[in-house]
Structure formats: C-alpha cells, structure tokens
C-alpha cells in the first residue's frame, strides 16, 4: 500500500524516477540540492559509496548512464513508509527495464529519501549490487 507523505518527498521521488527513465541530466540535476548527499551503503571495493554535492552526484550518474547497457523503463512501488521526520520517506521499489547485454531486468532496491525545499537533501540507495551486475553482465562502473 502506498501512503502519501505529508510533504514534497513523493513529488521529488517521482521527478527523480522520471529523470532516470529519460536519462535527463538537466532534470536529474534539478532534483538534487546543491549540497545533497547520495550514498550507496552496499558497494564493491573501488566503487564510490558516498557523493557529496550535486556536481559529484551528477558526475557519477552521467558516467553510469554513458557506460551502462541498462535502460530504465518503469518503476514499481512496493510500499512507501512514512517516518517520524515528515521530510523523509523509505521506499521499497523495483526498477524494470532492458539491458542491451542481458535482456529484461528487474532491480529491487530500497531508498531512504530526505527532501528539503522540493529537492533531495540526502538519499541512501540500498541498491542490490549483485542484481545490477547480473543485469549489466559485469561489474558496475
């Protein structure tokens, strides 16, 4: 069941998803606050686990887009959990798409998104790195 958050976190989530599907650097950049933090708590050695600032975040995202065989086509929301912080939501979701190397894929993940003034202030992305590598046919970045 999807429950509405009492703030703009859901709207920010939807804008982020749309930008990822479109691979729009301009739209994705507008989703992040200038001082945003994006974390990947589960990564392989050598893969950045924390980016600070919009420029660093966008650098990693655009590098991934330029080399990745993955094309996101849709997101499936499993559940959105509100938290004690009205600006923060926890999202269980799947991204579905097509890989030019392995075919159709489904990537499960959980994100903890903190919004501020209609932008992402902090995002913890618990991506399933093994599923990403299976979908890409090799190591990430």
C-alpha positions as a Markdown table, in Angstrom:
| # | Residue | x | y | z |
|---|---|---|---|---|
| 1 | Unk | 0.0 | 0.0 | 0.0 |
| 2 | Unk | 1.3 | 3.4 | -0.9 |
| 3 | Unk | 0.6 | 6.1 | 1.6 |
| 4 | Unk | 1.0 | 9.8 | 0.9 |
| 5 | Unk | 3.8 | 11.6 | 2.6 |
| 6 | Unk | 2.8 | 15.0 | 4.2 |
| 7 | Unk | 5.5 | 16.8 | 2.2 |
| 8 | Unk | 7.1 | 17.0 | -1.2 |
| 9 | Unk | 9.2 | 13.8 | -0.8 |
| 10 | Unk | 6.9 | 11.8 | -3.1 |
| 11 | Unk | 6.9 | 14.5 | -5.7 |
| 12 | Unk | 10.7 | 14.6 | -5.6 |
| 13 | Unk | 10.8 | 10.8 | -5.8 |
| 14 | Unk | 8.6 | 10.9 | -9.0 |
| 15 | Unk | 10.8 | 13.6 | -10.6 |
| 16 | Unk | 13.9 | 11.5 | -9.8 |
| 17 | Unk | 12.3 | 8.4 | -11.4 |
| 18 | Unk | 11.2 | 10.4 | -14.5 |
| 19 | Unk | 14.7 | 11.8 | -14.9 |
| 20 | Unk | 16.3 | 8.4 | -14.6 |
| 21 | Unk | 13.9 | 6.9 | -17.2 |
| 22 | Unk | 14.6 | 9.8 | -19.6 |
| 23 | Unk | 18.3 | 9.8 | -18.7 |
| 24 | Unk | 18.0 | 13.6 | -18.5 |
| 25 | Unk | 21.0 | 15.1 | -16.8 |
| 26 | Unk | 19.2 | 18.5 | -16.6 |
| 27 | Unk | 16.1 | 17.1 | -15.0 |
| 28 | Unk | 18.1 | 14.9 | -12.6 |
| 29 | Unk | 20.3 | 17.8 | -11.6 |
| 30 | Unk | 17.3 | 19.8 | -10.7 |
| 31 | Unk | 16.1 | 17.1 | -8.3 |
| 32 | Unk | 19.2 | 17.4 | -6.1 |
| 33 | Unk | 20.0 | 20.2 | -3.7 |
| 34 | Unk | 23.4 | 21.8 | -4.3 |
| 35 | Unk | 24.7 | 20.3 | -1.0 |
| 36 | Unk | 22.9 | 17.0 | -1.4 |
| 37 | Unk | 24.4 | 13.7 | -0.2 |
| 38 | Unk | 23.8 | 10.4 | -2.1 |
| 39 | Unk | 25.0 | 7.2 | -0.5 |
| 40 | Unk | 25.2 | 3.6 | -1.7 |
| 41 | Unk | 25.7 | 1.6 | 1.6 |
| 42 | Unk | 26.3 | -1.6 | -0.4 |
| 43 | Unk | 29.1 | -1.3 | -3.0 |
| 44 | Unk | 32.0 | -3.2 | -4.2 |
| 45 | Unk | 35.6 | -2.1 | -3.4 |
| 46 | Unk | 36.6 | 0.8 | -5.7 |
| 47 | Unk | 33.0 | 1.9 | -6.3 |
| 48 | Unk | 32.2 | 5.2 | -4.6 |
| 49 | Unk | 29.8 | 4.8 | -1.7 |
| 50 | Unk | 29.2 | 8.4 | -0.9 |
| 51 | Unk | 28.9 | 11.5 | -3.1 |
| 52 | Unk | 28.6 | 15.0 | -1.6 |
| 53 | Unk | 27.3 | 17.8 | -3.6 |
| 54 | Unk | 25.2 | 18.0 | -6.8 |
| 55 | Unk | 28.2 | 18.1 | -9.1 |
| 56 | Unk | 29.8 | 15.0 | -7.7 |
| 57 | Unk | 26.4 | 13.1 | -7.7 |
| 58 | Unk | 25.8 | 14.1 | -11.3 |
| 59 | Unk | 29.3 | 13.1 | -12.4 |
| 60 | Unk | 28.7 | 9.6 | -11.1 |
| 61 | Unk | 25.2 | 9.4 | -12.6 |
| 62 | Unk | 26.2 | 10.6 | -16.0 |
| 63 | Unk | 29.2 | 8.3 | -16.0 |
| 64 | Unk | 26.9 | 5.4 | -15.3 |
| 65 | Unk | 24.5 | 6.4 | -18.0 |
| 66 | Unk | 27.2 | 6.8 | -20.6 |
| 67 | Unk | 28.6 | 3.3 | -20.0 |
| 68 | Unk | 25.7 | 1.2 | -18.8 |
| 69 | Unk | 23.7 | -1.1 | -21.0 |
| 70 | Unk | 20.7 | -0.6 | -18.7 |
| 71 | Unk | 17.7 | 1.4 | -19.9 |
| 72 | Unk | 15.1 | 2.0 | -17.1 |
| 73 | Unk | 11.6 | 1.8 | -18.4 |
| 74 | Unk | 9.4 | 1.9 | -15.3 |
| 75 | Unk | 9.4 | 1.8 | -11.5 |
| 76 | Unk | 7.1 | -0.4 | -9.4 |
| 77 | Unk | 6.5 | 0.9 | -5.9 |
| 78 | Unk | 6.1 | -1.9 | -3.4 |
| 79 | Unk | 5.5 | 0.3 | -0.4 |
| 80 | Unk | 6.3 | 3.8 | 0.9 |
| 81 | Unk | 6.9 | 4.1 | 4.6 |
| 82 | Unk | 6.5 | 7.5 | 6.3 |
| 83 | Unk | 8.9 | 8.2 | 9.1 |
| 84 | Unk | 9.0 | 10.3 | 12.3 |
| 85 | Unk | 10.7 | 13.0 | 10.1 |
| 86 | Unk | 7.9 | 14.4 | 7.9 |
| 87 | Unk | 10.5 | 15.2 | 5.2 |
| 88 | Unk | 11.8 | 11.6 | 5.0 |
| 89 | Unk | 10.3 | 8.5 | 3.3 |
| 90 | Unk | 11.5 | 5.0 | 2.9 |
| 91 | Unk | 10.6 | 3.4 | -0.4 |
| 92 | Unk | 10.7 | -0.2 | -1.3 |
| 93 | Unk | 10.7 | -0.4 | -5.1 |
| 94 | Unk | 11.8 | -2.1 | -8.3 |
| 95 | Unk | 13.1 | -0.6 | -11.5 |
| 96 | Unk | 12.3 | -2.6 | -14.6 |
| 97 | Unk | 13.9 | -2.2 | -18.0 |
| 98 | Unk | 16.0 | -3.7 | -20.7 |
| 99 | Unk | 19.8 | -4.4 | -20.8 |
| 100 | Unk | 21.5 | -4.4 | -24.2 |
| 101 | Unk | 23.7 | -7.2 | -22.9 |
| 102 | Unk | 21.3 | -9.4 | -20.9 |
| 103 | Unk | 17.7 | -8.6 | -21.9 |
| 104 | Unk | 14.9 | -7.7 | -19.5 |
| 105 | Unk | 15.8 | -7.0 | -15.8 |
| 106 | Unk | 14.2 | -6.1 | -12.5 |
| 107 | Unk | 16.3 | -4.4 | -9.9 |
| 108 | Unk | 14.9 | -4.4 | -6.4 |
| 109 | Unk | 16.1 | -1.6 | -4.0 |
| 110 | Unk | 15.2 | 0.4 | -1.0 |
| 111 | Unk | 15.8 | 4.2 | -0.8 |
| 112 | Unk | 15.7 | 6.5 | 2.1 |
| 113 | Unk | 14.9 | 9.9 | 0.7 |
| 114 | Unk | 15.1 | 13.2 | 2.7 |
| 115 | Unk | 13.6 | 16.2 | 0.9 |
| 116 | Unk | 14.2 | 19.8 | 1.5 |
| 117 | Unk | 12.5 | 22.6 | -0.4 |
| 118 | Unk | 11.5 | 20.3 | -3.2 |
| 119 | Unk | 14.9 | 18.8 | -3.7 |
| 120 | Unk | 16.8 | 15.7 | -2.5 |
| 121 | Unk | 18.9 | 16.7 | 0.5 |
| 122 | Unk | 20.0 | 13.1 | 1.4 |
| 123 | Unk | 19.4 | 9.8 | -0.4 |
| 124 | Unk | 20.6 | 6.4 | 0.8 |
| 125 | Unk | 20.2 | 4.0 | -2.1 |
| 126 | Unk | 20.3 | 0.4 | -1.0 |
| 127 | Unk | 20.7 | -1.0 | -4.5 |
| 128 | Unk | 21.1 | -4.7 | -4.9 |
| 129 | Unk | 24.6 | -4.6 | -6.5 |
| 130 | Unk | 24.5 | -8.3 | -7.4 |
| 131 | Unk | 21.3 | -7.8 | -9.4 |
| 132 | Unk | 22.8 | -4.7 | -11.1 |
| 133 | Unk | 25.9 | -6.7 | -12.1 |
| 134 | Unk | 23.8 | -9.6 | -13.4 |
| 135 | Unk | 21.7 | -7.2 | -15.5 |
| 136 | Unk | 24.7 | -5.4 | -16.9 |
| 137 | Unk | 26.7 | -8.6 | -17.5 |
| 138 | Unk | 29.7 | -7.4 | -15.5 |
| 139 | Unk | 31.0 | -5.1 | -12.7 |
| 140 | Unk | 29.3 | -1.7 | -12.1 |
| 141 | Unk | 31.4 | 1.3 | -13.2 |
